[in-house]
Each structure stands twice: as structure tokens, then as C-alpha cells.
Amino acid sequence: MTMILVSSTLQIRRHEYSGDLNIVILVMFVAYVLCRFMLLTLMIRPLFLLSGEPFSWIPYVLAI
């Protein structure tokens, strides 16, 4: 009986920890995606505004 209790307690603790870990991983992933989007926006905007042709900035973005 005590072995089952210890086993189930360990599973609950593991589950709680993995839930916290999943939140941390999700927050880091969202932060990475947002930073990447902001970087691309900062790079594309000047190229788009300064160039005479509307899509001449595409090769610069694809080279990243």
C-alpha cells in the first residue's frame, strides 16, 4: 500500500513539474518568434521604403 502511495505521489509531482516546464518552454518559444518577427520588420521596412521596386527586398529576407 505504501509503495502505491509513494508511486502515485511521484507521478503527481512529476506532472506538476512538467506542466511548469511546458509553460517555460512555451514562453521562450513565443519570445523567440516575436523577436524574430521584430527583427524581420526592422530589416524589411527600410528596404521597402527606400527601394523603387515594391518587392526588391525579398532576396534580402530570404538570405537570413
CHARMM-style PDB file with segment names, atoms N, HN, CA, C and O in Angstrom:
ATOM      1  N   MET     1       0.822  -1.202   0.000  1.00  0.00      PROA
ATOM      2  CA  MET     1       0.000   0.000   0.000  1.00  0.00      PROA
ATOM      3  C   MET     1       0.861   1.257   0.000  1.00  0.00      PROA
ATOM      4  O   MET     1       0.572   2.212  -0.722  1.00  0.00      PROA
ATOM      5  N   THR     2       1.918   1.259   0.810  1.00  0.00      PROA
ATOM      6  HN  THR     2       2.152   0.484   1.397  1.00  0.00      PROA
ATOM      7  CA  THR     2       2.770   2.453   0.856  1.00  0.00      PROA
ATOM      8  C   THR     2       3.528   2.638  -0.450  1.00  0.00      PROA
ATOM      9  O   THR     2       3.813   3.765  -0.854  1.00  0.00      PROA
ATOM     10  N   MET     3       3.854   1.537  -1.107  1.00  0.00      PROA
ATOM     11  HN  MET     3       3.622   0.621  -0.780  1.00  0.00      PROA
ATOM     12  CA  MET     3       4.563   1.636  -2.381  1.00  0.00      PROA
ATOM     13  C   MET     3       3.679   2.299  -3.428  1.00  0.00      PROA
ATOM     14  O   MET     3       4.162   3.112  -4.215  1.00  0.00      PROA
ATOM     15  N   ILE     4       2.406   1.970  -3.451  1.00  0.00      PROA
ATOM     16  HN  ILE     4       2.013   1.309  -2.811  1.00  0.00      PROA
ATOM     17  CA  ILE     4       1.467   2.584  -4.395  1.00  0.00      PROA
ATOM     18  C   ILE     4       1.313   4.066  -4.092  1.00  0.00      PROA
ATOM     19  O   ILE     4       1.258   4.883  -5.011  1.00  0.00      PROA
ATOM     20  N   LEU     5       1.244   4.419  -2.823  1.00  0.00      PROA
ATOM     21  HN  LEU     5       1.289   3.756  -2.076  1.00  0.00      PROA
ATOM     22  CA  LEU     5       1.102   5.813  -2.419  1.00  0.00      PROA
ATOM     23  C   LEU     5       2.327   6.623  -2.832  1.00  0.00      PROA
ATOM     24  O   LEU     5       2.194   7.731  -3.354  1.00  0.00      PROA
ATOM     25  N   VAL     6       3.516   6.078  -2.602  1.00  0.00      PROA
ATOM     26  HN  VAL     6       3.625   5.179  -2.178  1.00  0.00      PROA
ATOM     27  CA  VAL     6       4.751   6.764  -2.989  1.00  0.00      PROA
ATOM     28  C   VAL     6       4.807   6.916  -4.502  1.00  0.00      PROA
ATOM     29  O   VAL     6       5.176   7.974  -5.013  1.00  0.00      PROA
ATOM     30  N   SER     7       4.444   5.865  -5.208  1.00  0.00      PROA
ATOM     31  HN  SER     7       4.144   5.006  -4.793  1.00  0.00      PROA
ATOM     32  CA  SER     7       4.461   5.899  -6.670  1.00  0.00      PROA
ATOM     33  C   SER     7       3.505   6.948  -7.217  1.00  0.00      PROA
ATOM     34  O   SER     7       3.867   7.699  -8.123  1.00  0.00      PROA
ATOM     35  N   SER     8       2.291   7.013  -6.684  1.00  0.00      PROA
ATOM     36  HN  SER     8       1.996   6.403  -5.948  1.00  0.00      PROA
ATOM     37  CA  SER     8       1.328   7.990  -7.195  1.00  0.00      PROA
ATOM     38  C   SER     8       1.748   9.406  -6.825  1.00  0.00      PROA
ATOM     39  O   SER     8       1.518  10.334  -7.601  1.00  0.00      PROA
ATOM     40  N   THR     9       2.362   9.593  -5.653  1.00  0.00      PROA
ATOM     41  HN  THR     9       2.549   8.839  -5.023  1.00  0.00      PROA
ATOM     42  CA  THR     9       2.843  10.923  -5.260  1.00  0.00      PROA
ATOM     43  C   THR     9       3.945  11.383  -6.204  1.00  0.00      PROA
ATOM     44  O   THR     9       3.977  12.551  -6.591  1.00  0.00      PROA
ATOM     45  N   LEU    10       4.835  10.493  -6.576  1.00  0.00      PROA
ATOM     46  HN  LEU    10       4.808   9.544  -6.262  1.00  0.00      PROA
ATOM     47  CA  LEU    10       5.908  10.854  -7.506  1.00  0.00      PROA
ATOM     48  C   LEU    10       5.344  11.231  -8.870  1.00  0.00      PROA
ATOM     49  O   LEU    10       5.834  12.160  -9.511  1.00  0.00      PROA
ATOM     50  N   GLN    11       4.322  10.518  -9.313  1.00  0.00      PROA
ATOM     51  HN  GLN    11       3.923   9.763  -8.793  1.00  0.00      PROA
ATOM     52  CA  GLN    11       3.717  10.845 -10.601  1.00  0.00      PROA
ATOM     53  C   GLN    11       3.060  12.217 -10.568  1.00  0.00      PROA
ATOM     54  O   GLN    11       3.149  12.972 -11.536  1.00  0.00      PROA
ATOM     55  N   ILE    12       2.400  12.544  -9.457  1.00  0.00      PROA
ATOM     56  HN  ILE    12       2.328  11.930  -8.671  1.00  0.00      PROA
ATOM     57  CA  ILE    12       1.769  13.864  -9.343  1.00  0.00      PROA
ATOM     58  C   ILE    12       2.839  14.943  -9.353  1.00  0.00      PROA
ATOM     59  O   ILE    12       2.684  15.960 -10.029  1.00  0.00      PROA
ATOM     60  N   ARG    13       3.911  14.737  -8.619  1.00  0.00      PROA
ATOM     61  HN  ARG    13       4.036  13.911  -8.070  1.00  0.00      PROA
ATOM     62  CA  ARG    13       4.985  15.736  -8.592  1.00  0.00      PROA
ATOM     63  C   ARG    13       5.615  15.893  -9.968  1.00  0.00      PROA
ATOM     64  O   ARG    13       5.892  17.013 -10.397  1.00  0.00      PROA
ATOM     65  N   ARG    14       5.840  14.803 -10.651  1.00  0.00      PROA
ATOM     66  HN  ARG    14       5.615  13.894 -10.303  1.00  0.00      PROA
ATOM     67  CA  ARG    14       6.409  14.879 -11.995  1.00  0.00      PROA
ATOM     68  C   ARG    14       5.475  15.623 -12.933  1.00  0.00      PROA
ATOM     69  O   ARG    14       5.921  16.431 -13.747  1.00  0.00      PROA
ATOM     70  N   HSD    15       4.205  15.357 -12.826  1.00  0.00      PROA
ATOM     71  HN  HSD    15       3.843  14.701 -12.164  1.00  0.00      PROA
ATOM     72  CA  HSD    15       3.227  16.004 -13.703  1.00  0.00      PROA
ATOM     73  C   HSD    15       3.200  17.514 -13.462  1.00  0.00      PROA
ATOM     74  O   HSD    15       3.138  18.290 -14.416  1.00  0.00      PROA
ATOM     75  N   GLU    16       3.247  17.933 -12.207  1.00  0.00      PROA
ATOM     76  HN  GLU    16       3.298  17.303 -11.432  1.00  0.00      PROA
ATOM     77  CA  GLU    16       3.250  19.365 -11.909  1.00  0.00      PROA
ATOM     78  C   GLU    16       4.509  20.019 -12.456  1.00  0.00      PROA
ATOM     79  O   GLU    16       4.448  21.115 -13.014  1.00  0.00      PROA
ATOM     80  N   TYR    17       5.633  19.364 -12.302  1.00  0.00      PROA
ATOM     81  HN  TYR    17       5.683  18.474 -11.849  1.00  0.00      PROA
ATOM     82  CA  TYR    17       6.888  19.933 -12.784  1.00  0.00      PROA
ATOM     83  C   TYR    17       6.878  20.046 -14.304  1.00  0.00      PROA
ATOM     84  O   TYR    17       7.305  21.061 -14.854  1.00  0.00      PROA
ATOM     85  N   SER    18       6.397  19.019 -14.977  1.00  0.00      PROA
ATOM     86  HN  SER    18       6.050  18.195 -14.529  1.00  0.00      PROA
ATOM     87  CA  SER    18       6.378  19.085 -16.436  1.00  0.00      PROA
ATOM     88  C   SER    18       5.404  20.153 -16.917  1.00  0.00      PROA
ATOM     89  O   SER    18       5.615  20.747 -17.974  1.00  0.00      PROA
ATOM     90  N   GLY    19       4.345  20.404 -16.159  1.00  0.00      PROA
ATOM     91  HN  GLY    19       4.173  19.922 -15.300  1.00  0.00      PROA
ATOM     92  CA  GLY    19       3.429  21.480 -16.518  1.00  0.00      PROA
ATOM     93  C   GLY    19       4.123  22.825 -16.448  1.00  0.00      PROA
ATOM     94  O   GLY    19       3.964  23.655 -17.342  1.00  0.00      PROA
ATOM     95  N   ASP    20       4.895  23.049 -15.386  1.00  0.00      PROA
ATOM     96  HN  ASP    20       5.024  22.375 -14.659  1.00  0.00      PROA
ATOM     97  CA  ASP    20       5.658  24.291 -15.267  1.00  0.00      PROA
ATOM     98  C   ASP    20       6.698  24.387 -16.371  1.00  0.00      PROA
ATOM     99  O   ASP    20       6.911  25.452 -16.950  1.00  0.00      PROA
ATOM    100  N   LEU    21       7.335  23.277 -16.650  1.00  0.00      PROA
ATOM    101  HN  LEU    21       7.163  22.412 -16.179  1.00  0.00      PROA
ATOM    102  CA  LEU    21       8.357  23.267 -17.691  1.00  0.00      PROA
ATOM    103  C   LEU    21       7.745  23.556 -19.056  1.00  0.00      PROA
ATOM    104  O   LEU    21       8.349  24.254 -19.870  1.00  0.00      PROA
ATOM    105  N   ASN    22       6.563  23.030 -19.310  1.00  0.00      PROA
ATOM    106  HN  ASN    22       6.072  22.463 -18.649  1.00  0.00      PROA
ATOM    107  CA  ASN    22       5.884  23.300 -20.580  1.00  0.00      PROA
ATOM    108  C   ASN    22       5.560  24.776 -20.726  1.00  0.00      PROA
ATOM    109  O   ASN    22       5.669  25.330 -21.820  1.00  0.00      PROA
ATOM    110  N   ILE    23       5.163  25.419 -19.634  1.00  0.00      PROA
ATOM    111  HN  ILE    23       5.074  24.969 -18.746  1.00  0.00      PROA
ATOM    112  CA  ILE    23       4.874  26.855 -19.686  1.00  0.00      PROA
ATOM    113  C   ILE    23       6.140  27.642 -19.983  1.00  0.00      PROA
ATOM    114  O   ILE    23       6.113  28.581 -20.778  1.00  0.00      PROA
ATOM    115  N   VAL    24       7.247  27.270 -19.356  1.00  0.00      PROA
ATOM    116  HN  VAL    24       7.269  26.507 -18.710  1.00  0.00      PROA
ATOM    117  CA  VAL    24       8.522  27.953 -19.599  1.00  0.00      PROA
ATOM    118  C   VAL    24       8.943  27.794 -21.051  1.00  0.00      PROA
ATOM    119  O   VAL    24       9.376  28.758 -21.682  1.00  0.00      PROA
ATOM    120  N   ILE    25       8.819  26.589 -21.582  1.00  0.00      PROA
ATOM    121  HN  ILE    25       8.468  25.806 -21.069  1.00  0.00      PROA
ATOM    122  CA  ILE    25       9.187  26.343 -22.979  1.00  0.00      PROA
ATOM    123  C   ILE    25       8.283  27.138 -23.911  1.00  0.00      PROA
ATOM    124  O   ILE    25       8.760  27.702 -24.896  1.00  0.00      PROA
ATOM    125  N   LEU    26       6.996  27.192 -23.619  1.00  0.00      PROA
ATOM    126  HN  LEU    26       6.609  26.734 -22.819  1.00  0.00      PROA
ATOM    127  CA  LEU    26       6.062  27.951 -24.446  1.00  0.00      PROA
ATOM    128  C   LEU    26       6.395  29.437 -24.430  1.00  0.00      PROA
ATOM    129  O   LEU    26       6.387  30.082 -25.479  1.00  0.00      PROA
ATOM    130  N   VAL    27       6.687  29.988 -23.260  1.00  0.00      PROA
ATOM    131  HN  VAL    27       6.693  29.465 -22.408  1.00  0.00      PROA
ATOM    132  CA  VAL    27       7.031  31.410 -23.157  1.00  0.00      PROA
ATOM    133  C   VAL    27       8.315  31.708 -23.923  1.00  0.00      PROA
ATOM    134  O   VAL    27       8.408  32.729 -24.604  1.00  0.00      PROA
ATOM    135  N   MET    28       9.302  30.828 -23.819  1.00  0.00      PROA
ATOM    136  HN  MET    28       9.227  29.998 -23.266  1.00  0.00      PROA
ATOM    137  CA  MET    28      10.560  31.046 -24.546  1.00  0.00      PROA
ATOM    138  C   MET    28      10.335  30.976 -26.053  1.00  0.00      PROA
ATOM    139  O   MET    28      10.916  31.759 -26.804  1.00  0.00      PROA
ATOM    140  N   PHE    29       9.500  30.046 -26.497  1.00  0.00      PROA
ATOM    141  HN  PHE    29       9.028  29.410 -25.887  1.00  0.00      PROA
ATOM    142  CA  PHE    29       9.221  29.925 -27.924  1.00  0.00      PROA
ATOM    143  C   PHE    29       8.502  31.162 -28.454  1.00  0.00      PROA
ATOM    144  O   PHE    29       8.848  31.676 -29.517  1.00  0.00      PROA
ATOM    145  N   VAL    30       7.501  31.639 -27.714  1.00  0.00      PROA
ATOM    146  HN  VAL    30       7.220  31.221 -26.850  1.00  0.00      PROA
ATOM    147  CA  VAL    30       6.771  32.840 -28.129  1.00  0.00      PROA
ATOM    148  C   VAL    30       7.705  34.042 -28.161  1.00  0.00      PROA
ATOM    149  O   VAL    30       7.629  34.855 -29.083  1.00  0.00      PROA
ATOM    150  N   ALA    31       8.586  34.168 -27.169  1.00  0.00      PROA
ATOM    151  HN  ALA    31       8.648  33.507 -26.421  1.00  0.00      PROA
ATOM    152  CA  ALA    31       9.542  35.274 -27.151  1.00  0.00      PROA
ATOM    153  C   ALA    31      10.476  35.197 -28.357  1.00  0.00      PROA
ATOM    154  O   ALA    31      10.786  36.223 -28.963  1.00  0.00      PROA
ATOM    155  N   TYR    32      10.929  33.991 -28.711  1.00  0.00      PROA
ATOM    156  HN  TYR    32      10.678  33.158 -28.219  1.00  0.00      PROA
ATOM    157  CA  TYR    32      11.803  33.824 -29.871  1.00  0.00      PROA
ATOM    158  C   TYR    32      11.081  34.232 -31.155  1.00  0.00      PROA
ATOM    159  O   TYR    32      11.646  34.938 -31.990  1.00  0.00      PROA
ATOM    160  N   VAL    33       9.838  33.789 -31.310  1.00  0.00      PROA
ATOM    161  HN  VAL    33       9.379  33.215 -30.631  1.00  0.00      PROA
ATOM    162  CA  VAL    33       9.076  34.120 -32.519  1.00  0.00      PROA
ATOM    163  C   VAL    33       8.839  35.623 -32.610  1.00  0.00      PROA
ATOM    164  O   VAL    33       8.971  36.202 -33.688  1.00  0.00      PROA
ATOM    165  N   LEU    34       8.493  36.260 -31.498  1.00  0.00      PROA
ATOM    166  HN  LEU    34       8.386  35.789 -30.622  1.00  0.00      PROA
ATOM    167  CA  LEU    34       8.266  37.705 -31.511  1.00  0.00      PROA
ATOM    168  C   LEU    34       9.542  38.476 -31.827  1.00  0.00      PROA
ATOM    169  O   LEU    34       9.512  39.442 -32.589  1.00  0.00      PROA
ATOM    170  N   CYS    35      10.660  38.054 -31.247  1.00  0.00      PROA
ATOM    171  HN  CYS    35      10.685  37.269 -30.628  1.00  0.00      PROA
ATOM    172  CA  CYS    35      11.936  38.729 -31.543  1.00  0.00      PROA
ATOM    173  C   CYS    35      12.305  38.562 -33.012  1.00  0.00      PROA
ATOM    174  O   CYS    35      12.779  39.501 -33.651  1.00  0.00      PROA
ATOM    175  N   ARG    36      12.088  37.385 -33.534  1.00  0.00      PROA
ATOM    176  HN  ARG    36      11.702  36.622 -33.015  1.00  0.00      PROA
ATOM    177  CA  ARG    36      12.385  37.131 -34.949  1.00  0.00      PROA
ATOM    178  C   ARG    36      11.500  38.007 -35.846  1.00  0.00      PROA
ATOM    179  O   ARG    36      11.976  38.576 -36.828  1.00  0.00      PROA
ATOM    180  N   PHE    37      10.219  38.110 -35.505  1.00  0.00      PROA
ATOM    181  HN  PHE    37       9.832  37.648 -34.707  1.00  0.00      PROA
ATOM    182  CA  PHE    37       9.298  38.933 -36.273  1.00  0.00      PROA
ATOM    183  C   PHE    37       9.709  40.404 -36.210  1.00  0.00      PROA
ATOM    184  O   PHE    37       9.682  41.103 -37.224  1.00  0.00      PROA
ATOM    185  N   MET    38      10.090  40.871 -35.021  1.00  0.00      PROA
ATOM    186  HN  MET    38      10.112  40.304 -34.198  1.00  0.00      PROA
ATOM    187  CA  MET    38      10.504  42.267 -34.882  1.00  0.00      PROA
ATOM    188  C   MET    38      11.780  42.540 -35.669  1.00  0.00      PROA
ATOM    189  O   MET    38      11.918  43.596 -36.285  1.00  0.00      PROA
ATOM    190  N   LEU    39      12.707  41.595 -35.650  1.00  0.00      PROA
ATOM    191  HN  LEU    39      12.595  40.737 -35.150  1.00  0.00      PROA
ATOM    192  CA  LEU    39      13.945  41.762 -36.407  1.00  0.00      PROA
ATOM    193  C   LEU    39      13.655  41.843 -37.902  1.00  0.00      PROA
ATOM    194  O   LEU    39      14.189  42.711 -38.593  1.00  0.00      PROA
ATOM    195  N   LEU    40      12.816  40.950 -38.401  1.00  0.00      PROA
ATOM    196  HN  LEU    40      12.382  40.245 -37.841  1.00  0.00      PROA
ATOM    197  CA  LEU    40      12.471  40.989 -39.821  1.00  0.00      PROA
ATOM    198  C   LEU    40      11.753  42.288 -40.180  1.00  0.00      PROA
ATOM    199  O   LEU    40      11.992  42.856 -41.246  1.00  0.00      PROA
ATOM    200  N   THR    41      10.881  42.756 -39.302  1.00  0.00      PROA
ATOM    201  HN  THR    41      10.686  42.295 -38.437  1.00  0.00      PROA
ATOM    202  CA  THR    41      10.169  44.005 -39.560  1.00  0.00      PROA
ATOM    203  C   THR    41      11.140  45.173 -39.634  1.00  0.00      PROA
ATOM    204  O   THR    41      11.020  46.034 -40.506  1.00  0.00      PROA
ATOM    205  N   LEU    42      12.099  45.203 -38.720  1.00  0.00      PROA
ATOM    206  HN  LEU    42      12.197  44.504 -38.011  1.00  0.00      PROA
ATOM    207  CA  LEU    42      13.085  46.286 -38.729  1.00  0.00      PROA
ATOM    208  C   LEU    42      13.970  46.235 -39.970  1.00  0.00      PROA
ATOM    209  O   LEU    42      14.432  47.270 -40.448  1.00  0.00      PROA
ATOM    210  N   MET    43      14.209  45.028 -40.493  1.00  0.00      PROA
ATOM    211  HN  MET    43      13.834  44.186 -40.104  1.00  0.00      PROA
ATOM    212  CA  MET    43      15.052  44.906 -41.683  1.00  0.00      PROA
ATOM    213  C   MET    43      14.273  45.199 -42.961  1.00  0.00      PROA
ATOM    214  O   MET    43      14.810  45.811 -43.884  1.00  0.00      PROA
ATOM    215  N   ILE    44      13.021  44.773 -43.024  1.00  0.00      PROA
ATOM    216  HN  ILE    44      12.584  44.276 -42.274  1.00  0.00      PROA
ATOM    217  CA  ILE    44      12.233  44.908 -44.254  1.00  0.00      PROA
ATOM    218  C   ILE    44      11.774  46.342 -44.468  1.00  0.00      PROA
ATOM    219  O   ILE    44      11.789  46.837 -45.595  1.00  0.00      PROA
ATOM    220  N   ARG    45      11.371  47.004 -43.412  1.00  0.00      PROA
ATOM    221  HN  ARG    45      11.358  46.602 -42.496  1.00  0.00      PROA
ATOM    222  CA  ARG    45      10.761  48.325 -43.554  1.00  0.00      PROA
ATOM    223  C   ARG    45      11.650  49.326 -44.290  1.00  0.00      PROA
ATOM    224  O   ARG    45      11.175  49.960 -45.231  1.00  0.00      PROA
ATOM    225  N   PRO    46      12.913  49.498 -43.909  1.00  0.00      PROA
ATOM    226  CA  PRO    46      13.744  50.448 -44.661  1.00  0.00      PROA
ATOM    227  C   PRO    46      13.954  50.025 -46.115  1.00  0.00      PROA
ATOM    228  O   PRO    46      13.983  50.868 -47.012  1.00  0.00      PROA
ATOM    229  N   LEU    47      14.099  48.726 -46.343  1.00  0.00      PROA
ATOM    230  HN  LEU    47      14.075  48.042 -45.614  1.00  0.00      PROA
ATOM    231  CA  LEU    47      14.300  48.259 -47.715  1.00  0.00      PROA
ATOM    232  C   LEU    47      13.072  48.540 -48.568  1.00  0.00      PROA
ATOM    233  O   LEU    47      13.186  48.913 -49.736  1.00  0.00      PROA
ATOM    234  N   PHE    48      11.908  48.359 -47.980  1.00  0.00      PROA
ATOM    235  HN  PHE    48      11.816  48.056 -47.031  1.00  0.00      PROA
ATOM    236  CA  PHE    48      10.674  48.592 -48.717  1.00  0.00      PROA
ATOM    237  C   PHE    48      10.462  50.081 -48.978  1.00  0.00      PROA
ATOM    238  O   PHE    48      10.009  50.463 -50.057  1.00  0.00      PROA
ATOM    239  N   LEU    49      10.784  50.918 -48.003  1.00  0.00      PROA
ATOM    240  HN  LEU    49      11.151  50.608 -47.127  1.00  0.00      PROA
ATOM    241  CA  LEU    49      10.552  52.353 -48.154  1.00  0.00      PROA
ATOM    242  C   LEU    49      11.562  53.012 -49.090  1.00  0.00      PROA
ATOM    243  O   LEU    49      11.220  53.959 -49.799  1.00  0.00      PROA
ATOM    244  N   LEU    50      12.786  52.529 -49.102  1.00  0.00      PROA
ATOM    245  HN  LEU    50      13.065  51.760 -48.526  1.00  0.00      PROA
ATOM    246  CA  LEU    50      13.833  53.173 -49.896  1.00  0.00      PROA
ATOM    247  C   LEU    50      13.911  52.656 -51.325  1.00  0.00      PROA
ATOM    248  O   LEU    50      14.433  53.349 -52.198  1.00  0.00      PROA
ATOM    249  N   SER    51      13.413  51.476 -51.579  1.00  0.00      PROA
ATOM    250  HN  SER    51      12.989  50.913 -50.870  1.00  0.00      PROA
ATOM    251  CA  SER    51      13.556  50.903 -52.918  1.00  0.00      PROA
ATOM    252  C   SER    51      12.444  51.398 -53.843  1.00  0.00      PROA
ATOM    253  O   SER    51      11.332  51.690 -53.404  1.00  0.00      PROA
ATOM    254  N   GLY    52      12.768  51.484 -55.116  1.00  0.00      PROA
ATOM    255  HN  GLY    52      13.672  51.247 -55.472  1.00  0.00      PROA
ATOM    256  CA  GLY    52      11.773  51.905 -56.091  1.00  0.00      PROA
ATOM    257  C   GLY    52      10.843  50.775 -56.482  1.00  0.00      PROA
ATOM    258  O   GLY    52       9.673  51.002 -56.790  1.00  0.00      PROA
ATOM    259  N   GLU    53      11.363  49.559 -56.470  1.00  0.00      PROA
ATOM    260  HN  GLU    53      12.314  49.374 -56.220  1.00  0.00      PROA
ATOM    261  CA  GLU    53      10.543  48.405 -56.842  1.00  0.00      PROA
ATOM    262  C   GLU    53       9.897  47.823 -55.584  1.00  0.00      PROA
ATOM    263  O   GLU    53      10.546  47.720 -54.543  1.00  0.00      PROA
ATOM    264  N   PRO    54       8.631  47.445 -55.677  1.00  0.00      PROA
ATOM    265  CA  PRO    54       7.918  47.031 -54.462  1.00  0.00      PROA
ATOM    266  C   PRO    54       8.426  45.749 -53.810  1.00  0.00      PROA
ATOM    267  O   PRO    54       8.341  45.620 -52.589  1.00  0.00      PROA
ATOM    268  N   PHE    55       8.951  44.796 -54.582  1.00  0.00      PROA
ATOM    269  HN  PHE    55       9.019  44.901 -55.574  1.00  0.00      PROA
ATOM    270  CA  PHE    55       9.356  43.521 -53.993  1.00  0.00      PROA
ATOM    271  C   PHE    55      10.849  43.261 -54.126  1.00  0.00      PROA
ATOM    272  O   PHE    55      11.271  42.105 -54.144  1.00  0.00      PROA
ATOM    273  N   SER    56      11.644  44.296 -54.219  1.00  0.00      PROA
ATOM    274  HN  SER    56      11.302  45.236 -54.204  1.00  0.00      PROA
ATOM    275  CA  SER    56      13.088  44.102 -54.369  1.00  0.00      PROA
ATOM    276  C   SER    56      13.748  43.673 -53.061  1.00  0.00      PROA
ATOM    277  O   SER    56      14.915  43.281 -53.079  1.00  0.00      PROA
ATOM    278  N   TRP    57      13.053  43.731 -51.935  1.00  0.00      PROA
ATOM    279  HN  TRP    57      12.105  44.050 -51.921  1.00  0.00      PROA
ATOM    280  CA  TRP    57      13.617  43.371 -50.642  1.00  0.00      PROA
ATOM    281  C   TRP    57      13.542  41.875 -50.358  1.00  0.00      PROA
ATOM    282  O   TRP    57      14.142  41.405 -49.391  1.00  0.00      PROA
ATOM    283  N   ILE    58      12.815  41.113 -51.184  1.00  0.00      PROA
ATOM    284  HN  ILE    58      12.328  41.494 -51.969  1.00  0.00      PROA
ATOM    285  CA  ILE    58      12.619  39.683 -50.912  1.00  0.00      PROA
ATOM    286  C   ILE    58      13.937  38.898 -50.876  1.00  0.00      PROA
ATOM    287  O   ILE    58      14.105  38.071 -49.979  1.00  0.00      PROA
ATOM    288  N   PRO    59      14.876  39.112 -51.802  1.00  0.00      PROA
ATOM    289  CA  PRO    59      16.132  38.350 -51.701  1.00  0.00      PROA
ATOM    290  C   PRO    59      16.901  38.623 -50.413  1.00  0.00      PROA
ATOM    291  O   PRO    59      17.587  37.734 -49.907  1.00  0.00      PROA
ATOM    292  N   TYR    60      16.801  39.823 -49.881  1.00  0.00      PROA
ATOM    293  HN  TYR    60      16.244  40.544 -50.292  1.00  0.00      PROA
ATOM    294  CA  TYR    60      17.492  40.132 -48.635  1.00  0.00      PROA
ATOM    295  C   TYR    60      16.890  39.359 -47.467  1.00  0.00      PROA
ATOM    296  O   TYR    60      17.613  38.904 -46.581  1.00  0.00      PROA
ATOM    297  N   VAL    61      15.589  39.214 -47.464  1.00  0.00      PROA
ATOM    298  HN  VAL    61      15.002  39.585 -48.183  1.00  0.00      PROA
ATOM    299  CA  VAL    61      14.925  38.488 -46.382  1.00  0.00      PROA
ATOM    300  C   VAL    61      15.205  36.996 -46.491  1.00  0.00      PROA
ATOM    301  O   VAL    61      15.410  36.330 -45.476  1.00  0.00      PROA
ATOM    302  N   LEU    62      15.216  36.470 -47.698  1.00  0.00      PROA
ATOM    303  HN  LEU    62      15.050  37.012 -48.522  1.00  0.00      PROA
ATOM    304  CA  LEU    62      15.464  35.040 -47.880  1.00  0.00      PROA
ATOM    305  C   LEU    62      16.897  34.662 -47.545  1.00  0.00      PROA
ATOM    306  O   LEU    62      17.179  33.490 -47.293  1.00  0.00      PROA
ATOM    307  N   ALA    63      17.804  35.625 -47.538  1.00  0.00      PROA
ATOM    308  HN  ALA    63      17.575  36.577 -47.743  1.00  0.00      PROA
ATOM    309  CA  ALA    63      19.205  35.348 -47.236  1.00  0.00      PROA
ATOM    310  C   ALA    63      19.467  35.227 -45.740  1.00  0.00      PROA
ATOM    311  O   ALA    63      20.575  34.869 -45.342  1.00  0.00      PROA
ATOM    312  N   ILE    64      18.475  35.517 -44.904  1.00  0.00      PROA
ATOM    313  HN  ILE    64      17.575  35.808 -45.227  1.00  0.00      PROA
ATOM    314  CA  ILE    64      18.678  35.469 -43.443  1.00  0.00      PROA
ATOM    315  C   ILE    64      18.799  34.036 -42.978  1.00  0.00      PROA
ATOM    316  OT1 ILE    64      18.974  33.787 -41.785  1.00  0.00      PROA
TER     317      ILE     64
END
